[in-house]
Amino acid sequence: MWFQQLMVIWAIVVGGVAWAGKVCEGEWKTAPTSDTGLYHFDETRVPFNASEPSLSASNFLRTACPAQRSAYSCHFTGDEADGVRARELERRVYHPKPESSCFPFAPAAFLKLIEGRKVLMVGDSITGQIWQSLVCSLYRLDETYFDVDFWIEPDCSDPRKCPARPNPEHGHVVTAFLAMRSTQSQLIFHFHSLYRKPNDLKKLVEKYQLSSQDFVIMNYGLFYNNRTSYEPMLHSLSNGIEMVLRAANSPYVMFRQTTPQHFDTENGYDDPLRDRTKYACKGGSSPKDDWRNVLADAAIRPLEGVHRKKFYFLHVAQALYSQYDAHIFNGDCTHWCSTSGVFRYLQMMLFNGMYDLLSRKGDDADARAKAAADIAFSLLDHDDDTWKLHPTLRNGQNVQIESDARTIYLVEKGRLRPYPSVQFFSQQGNLWNSVRRVPERVGRYAVRGTPIPATNNP
């Protein structure tokens, strides 16, 4: 025990600063409505019509991303004013400072980063929301298999919250699974809100058969409302993480900070004794009042110095203290509107954290991480201090990779389908000024589709 404590002290004094996780300092800005490149979330924005609830539910299920839940859609759960607010929240973008060396989330780059890996996300419903946003950003880029299990709540008095996949009852996700065929990747969510025993994490690693190339990304926080229960849990979790990381063939482990709540209380935390519906979400939350993250920083973050090549402390809270108006409302100041810029920010932080952790490894993983970062940077315009995402490749576009003048591709269902020849492309009446040139580093990792038949008009 004394040796472990000595190692933690050494890590803080010598290695803590050098290996600290990125904070990605920056600011929130509102993008223009014409900046369609921001909307990589493939989620429905169907509103709820009180006069036709069944039709509204049917339209939601028909157009929603497979992982999307209506209870988290501010377009569906709210009124017309909430719909306006939801559209404004989509345009809210977090801009990291250039000197922070943080790059934005790019779905194709993330898919490359997790190629051949299992990514297990463990935590409460906020972790489930992050998993949902990732699925809705990725599932059209690859052939996928999707499965989800719910526990069912029998009371469905509010029809706006009923259409949850895969059945019409209102329920909470217990486990969820997305497998991507060509990249051989798996994105898994496991609901686990209370950490009870030190070997809980070890059991999850064994349950999902995780190996040294895989990731566990976890958070425990929102279900703890007093220090006397949270602090000993964190020490138990710290021991559990040590247990996993010291084992042979251990996966990468990341602990995510707890996202702020914005209830009308002193520190923004939920008070179960109050009627939530009578209070609006409010601003004013600050790091000094957020004792959950203060305690986690003291108990969990030092592991990053001891196990710098396998453990990462993921900072996400700082930029979210100001986002009190991005919650679902209707008494819910915990969950976030599902298509808001908050999830672009959380995806960005997750992407940067995984990239940093793989880069510390210093082997083949380093090269893979740099390749993914290369794609992300290729999607950026650097205009003084502003960073703006290029529109991503879109269905129906004709593109040509800069290093290959002999091939033109049609973007179809998120894949690049090559035309038989440039002559065939012209013979079909296509215009050369419709062809978009993309950097070689983008085309290199784009998912390829089947060639266009030479006998058919595409």
QUIPEGI-V961130 format. One record per residue. RES is the residue in one letter. PHI is phi in whole degrees, -180 to 180 (* if undefined). D_CENTER is the distance of its C-alpha to the mean C-alpha in whole Angstrom. Layout:
res=RES phi=PHI d_center=D_CENTER
res=RES phi=PHI d_center=D_CENTER
//
This chain:
res=M phi=* d_center=36
res=W phi=-62 d_center=38
res=F phi=-67 d_center=37
res=Q phi=-63 d_center=33
res=Q phi=-62 d_center=34
res=L phi=-63 d_center=35
res=M phi=-64 d_center=32
res=V phi=-64 d_center=30
res=I phi=-62 d_center=32
res=W phi=-61 d_center=33
res=A phi=-65 d_center=29
res=I phi=-68 d_center=29
res=V phi=-72 d_center=32
res=V phi=-97 d_center=32
res=G phi=-110 d_center=28
res=G phi=-61 d_center=26
res=V phi=-73 d_center=26
res=A phi=-64 d_center=26
res=W phi=-111 d_center=23
res=A phi=-67 d_center=21
res=G phi=-66 d_center=17
res=K phi=-68 d_center=16
res=V phi=-100 d_center=16
res=C phi=57 d_center=16
res=E phi=-61 d_center=18
res=G phi=-177 d_center=19
res=E phi=-148 d_center=19
res=W phi=-88 d_center=18
res=K phi=-134 d_center=20
res=T phi=-105 d_center=20
res=A phi=-80 d_center=20
res=P phi=-67 d_center=23
res=T phi=-64 d_center=23
res=S phi=-79 d_center=24
res=D phi=-82 d_center=21
res=T phi=-71 d_center=19
res=G phi=-65 d_center=17
res=L phi=-75 d_center=15
res=Y phi=-94 d_center=14
res=H phi=-88 d_center=12
res=F phi=-74 d_center=11
res=D phi=-94 d_center=13
res=E phi=-122 d_center=14
res=T phi=-73 d_center=17
res=R phi=-123 d_center=19
res=V phi=-65 d_center=22
res=P phi=-84 d_center=24
res=F phi=-92 d_center=26
res=N phi=-111 d_center=30
res=A phi=-63 d_center=32
res=S phi=-78 d_center=35
res=E phi=-136 d_center=33
res=P phi=-63 d_center=30
res=S phi=-66 d_center=31
res=L phi=-65 d_center=30
res=S phi=-61 d_center=27
res=A phi=-63 d_center=26
res=S phi=-63 d_center=27
res=N phi=-65 d_center=25
res=F phi=-64 d_center=22
res=L phi=-64 d_center=22
res=R phi=-70 d_center=23
res=T phi=-109 d_center=21
res=A phi=-78 d_center=17
res=C phi=-60 d_center=15
res=P phi=-55 d_center=15
res=A phi=-94 d_center=13
res=Q phi=-75 d_center=13
res=R phi=-112 d_center=15
res=S phi=-64 d_center=18
res=A phi=-62 d_center=18
res=Y phi=-102 d_center=15
res=S phi=-93 d_center=16
res=C phi=-71 d_center=18
res=H phi=-68 d_center=20
res=F phi=-96 d_center=21
res=T phi=-84 d_center=22
res=G phi=-101 d_center=23
res=D phi=-94 d_center=27
res=E phi=-62 d_center=27
res=A phi=-64 d_center=27
res=D phi=-66 d_center=23
res=G phi=-63 d_center=22
res=V phi=-65 d_center=24
res=R phi=-62 d_center=21
res=A phi=-63 d_center=18
res=R phi=-67 d_center=19
res=E phi=-68 d_center=20
res=L phi=-67 d_center=16
res=E phi=-64 d_center=15
res=R phi=-87 d_center=17
res=R phi=-83 d_center=16
res=V phi=-127 d_center=15
res=Y phi=-90 d_center=14
res=H phi=-107 d_center=17
res=P phi=-70 d_center=17
res=K phi=-66 d_center=20
res=P phi=-55 d_center=22
res=E phi=-72 d_center=23
res=S phi=-76 d_center=20
res=S phi=59 d_center=19
res=C phi=-98 d_center=15
res=F phi=-115 d_center=14
res=P phi=-75 d_center=12
res=F phi=-73 d_center=9
res=A phi=-124 d_center=11
res=P phi=-53 d_center=10
res=A phi=-65 d_center=13
res=A phi=-69 d_center=13
res=F phi=-64 d_center=10
res=L phi=-62 d_center=12
res=K phi=-67 d_center=15
res=L phi=-64 d_center=13
res=I phi=-98 d_center=13
res=E phi=-56 d_center=16
res=G phi=74 d_center=18
res=R phi=-121 d_center=16
res=K phi=-100 d_center=15
res=V phi=-118 d_center=11
res=L phi=-100 d_center=12
res=M phi=-106 d_center=10
res=V phi=-117 d_center=13
res=G phi=160 d_center=13
res=D phi=-94 d_center=14
res=S phi=-68 d_center=13
res=I phi=-67 d_center=11
res=T phi=-60 d_center=9
res=G phi=-62 d_center=10
res=Q phi=-65 d_center=8
res=I phi=-64 d_center=4
res=W phi=-59 d_center=6
res=Q phi=-58 d_center=8
res=S phi=-64 d_center=5
res=L phi=-66 d_center=5
res=V phi=-59 d_center=8
res=C phi=-71 d_center=9
res=S phi=-91 d_center=9
res=L phi=-110 d_center=10
res=Y phi=-68 d_center=13
res=R phi=-87 d_center=15
res=L phi=-84 d_center=15
res=D phi=-154 d_center=17
res=E phi=-72 d_center=19
res=T phi=-130 d_center=17
res=Y phi=-121 d_center=19
res=F phi=-125 d_center=17
res=D phi=-149 d_center=18
res=V phi=-151 d_center=17
res=D phi=-117 d_center=20
res=F phi=-118 d_center=21
res=W phi=-102 d_center=23
res=I phi=-101 d_center=25
res=E phi=-100 d_center=26
res=P phi=-67 d_center=30
res=D phi=-82 d_center=30
res=C phi=-126 d_center=28
res=S phi=-69 d_center=31
res=D phi=-101 d_center=28
res=P phi=-63 d_center=27
res=R phi=-69 d_center=24
res=K phi=-102 d_center=22
res=C phi=-81 d_center=24
res=P phi=-71 d_center=22
res=A phi=-113 d_center=20
res=R phi=-74 d_center=19
res=P phi=-96 d_center=21
res=N phi=-136 d_center=24
res=P phi=-77 d_center=25
res=E phi=-77 d_center=25
res=H phi=-81 d_center=23
res=G phi=-155 d_center=21
res=H phi=-106 d_center=19
res=V phi=-72 d_center=16
res=V phi=-99 d_center=18
res=T phi=-136 d_center=17
res=A phi=-148 d_center=14
res=F phi=-147 d_center=15
res=L phi=-130 d_center=14
res=A phi=-112 d_center=16
res=M phi=-112 d_center=16
res=R phi=-71 d_center=20
res=S phi=-69 d_center=21
res=T phi=-92 d_center=18
res=Q phi=54 d_center=19
res=S phi=-113 d_center=15
res=Q phi=-134 d_center=14
res=L phi=-118 d_center=11
res=I phi=-121 d_center=12
res=F phi=-117 d_center=12
res=H phi=-129 d_center=15
res=F phi=-72 d_center=16
res=H phi=-158 d_center=18
res=S phi=-89 d_center=18
res=L phi=-124 d_center=22
res=Y phi=-96 d_center=22
res=R phi=-101 d_center=26
res=K phi=-132 d_center=27
res=P phi=-56 d_center=27
res=N phi=-92 d_center=27
res=D phi=-57 d_center=24
res=L phi=-66 d_center=21
res=K phi=-59 d_center=24
res=K phi=-64 d_center=24
res=L phi=-68 d_center=21
res=V phi=-60 d_center=21
res=E phi=-71 d_center=24
res=K phi=-59 d_center=23
res=Y phi=-97 d_center=20
res=Q phi=52 d_center=22
res=L phi=-81 d_center=20
res=S phi=-121 d_center=22
res=S phi=-67 d_center=22
res=Q phi=-91 d_center=19
res=D phi=-93 d_center=16
res=F phi=-124 d_center=14
res=V phi=-117 d_center=14
res=I phi=-120 d_center=11
res=M phi=-131 d_center=13
res=N phi=-154 d_center=14
res=Y phi=-134 d_center=17
res=G phi=-173 d_center=18
res=L phi=-66 d_center=18
res=F phi=-87 d_center=21
res=Y phi=-113 d_center=23
res=N phi=-112 d_center=25
res=N phi=-144 d_center=28
res=R phi=-65 d_center=28
res=T phi=-65 d_center=31
res=S phi=-97 d_center=28
res=Y phi=-77 d_center=25
res=E phi=-63 d_center=27
res=P phi=-65 d_center=29
res=M phi=-62 d_center=25
res=L phi=-62 d_center=24
res=H phi=-68 d_center=27
res=S phi=-66 d_center=27
res=L phi=-65 d_center=23
res=S phi=-59 d_center=24
res=N phi=-65 d_center=27
res=G phi=-66 d_center=25
res=I phi=-66 d_center=22
res=E phi=-58 d_center=25
res=M phi=-60 d_center=27
res=V phi=-73 d_center=24
res=L phi=-70 d_center=24
res=R phi=-85 d_center=28
res=A phi=-80 d_center=28
res=A phi=-67 d_center=28
res=N phi=62 d_center=26
res=S phi=-76 d_center=23
res=P phi=-76 d_center=19
res=Y phi=-71 d_center=17
res=V phi=-124 d_center=16
res=M phi=-128 d_center=14
res=F phi=-109 d_center=14
res=R phi=-94 d_center=12
res=Q phi=-58 d_center=14
res=T phi=-77 d_center=14
res=T phi=-73 d_center=13
res=P phi=-65 d_center=16
res=Q phi=-101 d_center=18
res=H phi=-134 d_center=21
res=F phi=-73 d_center=24
res=D phi=-80 d_center=27
res=T phi=-131 d_center=28
res=E phi=-60 d_center=29
res=N phi=-112 d_center=26
res=G phi=87 d_center=23
res=Y phi=-73 d_center=23
res=D phi=-72 d_center=24
res=D phi=-111 d_center=28
res=P phi=-63 d_center=28
res=L phi=-85 d_center=32
res=R phi=-100 d_center=31
res=D phi=-81 d_center=31
res=R phi=-60 d_center=27
res=T phi=-68 d_center=29
res=K phi=-92 d_center=31
res=Y phi=-129 d_center=29
res=A phi=-90 d_center=26
res=C phi=-67 d_center=23
res=K phi=-131 d_center=25
res=G phi=-84 d_center=24
res=G phi=106 d_center=25
res=S phi=-64 d_center=23
res=S phi=-143 d_center=23
res=P phi=-58 d_center=23
res=K phi=-68 d_center=26
res=D phi=-87 d_center=26
res=D phi=-88 d_center=23
res=W phi=-67 d_center=24
res=R phi=-58 d_center=21
res=N phi=-75 d_center=20
res=V phi=-63 d_center=23
res=L phi=-69 d_center=24
res=A phi=-66 d_center=21
res=D phi=-62 d_center=22
res=A phi=-77 d_center=25
res=A phi=-93 d_center=25
res=I phi=-107 d_center=22
res=R phi=-60 d_center=21
res=P phi=-58 d_center=24
res=L phi=-62 d_center=23
res=E phi=-67 d_center=22
res=G phi=-76 d_center=25
res=V phi=-75 d_center=27
res=H phi=-119 d_center=24
res=R phi=-63 d_center=23
res=K phi=-92 d_center=22
res=K phi=-133 d_center=20
res=F phi=-128 d_center=19
res=Y phi=-142 d_center=16
res=F phi=-98 d_center=16
res=L phi=-93 d_center=12
res=H phi=-82 d_center=14
res=V phi=-137 d_center=12
res=A phi=-74 d_center=14
res=Q phi=-53 d_center=17
res=A phi=-75 d_center=15
res=L phi=-99 d_center=15
res=Y phi=-61 d_center=18
res=S phi=-85 d_center=19
res=Q phi=-95 d_center=17
res=Y phi=-65 d_center=19
res=D phi=-89 d_center=20
res=A phi=-96 d_center=16
res=H phi=-80 d_center=17
res=I phi=-68 d_center=18
res=F phi=70 d_center=21
res=N phi=52 d_center=24
res=G phi=86 d_center=24
res=D phi=-110 d_center=21
res=C phi=-111 d_center=20
res=T phi=-111 d_center=17
res=H phi=-81 d_center=14
res=W phi=-111 d_center=13
res=C phi=-56 d_center=14
res=S phi=-68 d_center=11
res=T phi=-109 d_center=11
res=S phi=-78 d_center=12
res=G phi=-64 d_center=11
res=V phi=-57 d_center=10
res=F phi=-77 d_center=6
res=R phi=-62 d_center=7
res=Y phi=-64 d_center=8
res=L phi=-64 d_center=6
res=Q phi=-64 d_center=4
res=M phi=-60 d_center=7
res=M phi=-66 d_center=8
res=L phi=-64 d_center=6
res=F phi=-61 d_center=8
res=N phi=-65 d_center=11
res=G phi=-65 d_center=12
res=M phi=-66 d_center=12
res=Y phi=-62 d_center=14
res=D phi=-61 d_center=16
res=L phi=-65 d_center=17
res=L phi=-67 d_center=18
res=S phi=-66 d_center=20
res=R phi=-67 d_center=22
res=K phi=-63 d_center=23
res=G phi=77 d_center=25
res=D phi=-126 d_center=26
res=D phi=-60 d_center=24
res=A phi=-61 d_center=21
res=D phi=-62 d_center=21
res=A phi=-64 d_center=22
res=R phi=-66 d_center=20
res=A phi=-62 d_center=17
res=K phi=-66 d_center=19
res=A phi=-64 d_center=20
res=A phi=-66 d_center=16
res=A phi=-64 d_center=16
res=D phi=-59 d_center=19
res=I phi=-65 d_center=17
res=A phi=-60 d_center=15
res=F phi=-67 d_center=18
res=S phi=-69 d_center=20
res=L phi=-92 d_center=18
res=L phi=-113 d_center=19
res=D phi=-105 d_center=22
res=H phi=-102 d_center=24
res=D phi=-121 d_center=26
res=D phi=56 d_center=28
res=D phi=-98 d_center=25
res=T phi=-104 d_center=23
res=W phi=-118 d_center=20
res=K phi=-134 d_center=19
res=L phi=-72 d_center=17
res=H phi=-67 d_center=19
res=P phi=-59 d_center=19
res=T phi=-74 d_center=17
res=L phi=-56 d_center=20
res=R phi=-122 d_center=21
res=N phi=-56 d_center=23
res=G phi=95 d_center=27
res=Q phi=-76 d_center=27
res=N phi=-105 d_center=29
res=V phi=-131 d_center=28
res=Q phi=-135 d_center=30
res=I phi=-81 d_center=28
res=E phi=-55 d_center=30
res=S phi=-86 d_center=32
res=D phi=-136 d_center=33
res=A phi=-80 d_center=35
res=R phi=-92 d_center=37
res=T phi=-128 d_center=34
res=I phi=-119 d_center=32
res=Y phi=-117 d_center=29
res=L phi=-101 d_center=28
res=V phi=-83 d_center=25
res=E phi=-141 d_center=24
res=K phi=53 d_center=22
res=G phi=77 d_center=19
res=R phi=-122 d_center=22
res=L phi=-96 d_center=25
res=R phi=-106 d_center=28
res=P phi=-73 d_center=31
res=Y phi=-72 d_center=34
res=P phi=-58 d_center=37
res=S phi=-167 d_center=39
res=V phi=-69 d_center=39
res=Q phi=-65 d_center=42
res=F phi=-61 d_center=41
res=F phi=-57 d_center=38
res=S phi=-70 d_center=41
res=Q phi=-62 d_center=43
res=Q phi=-83 d_center=41
res=G phi=85 d_center=41
res=N phi=-76 d_center=38
res=L phi=-97 d_center=38
res=W phi=-66 d_center=37
res=N phi=-75 d_center=36
res=S phi=-90 d_center=33
res=V phi=-84 d_center=32
res=R phi=-97 d_center=29
res=R phi=-85 d_center=29
res=V phi=-122 d_center=26
res=P phi=-61 d_center=25
res=E phi=-59 d_center=26
res=R phi=-70 d_center=23
res=V phi=-78 d_center=21
res=G phi=-64 d_center=23
res=R phi=-61 d_center=24
res=Y phi=-111 d_center=20
res=A phi=-69 d_center=20
res=V phi=-73 d_center=20
res=R phi=-88 d_center=24
res=G phi=-107 d_center=26
res=T phi=-70 d_center=29
res=P phi=-61 d_center=32
res=I phi=-75 d_center=34
res=P phi=-60 d_center=37
res=A phi=-70 d_center=40
res=T phi=-93 d_center=42
res=N phi=-110 d_center=40
res=N phi=-81 d_center=39
res=P phi=-68 d_center=35
//
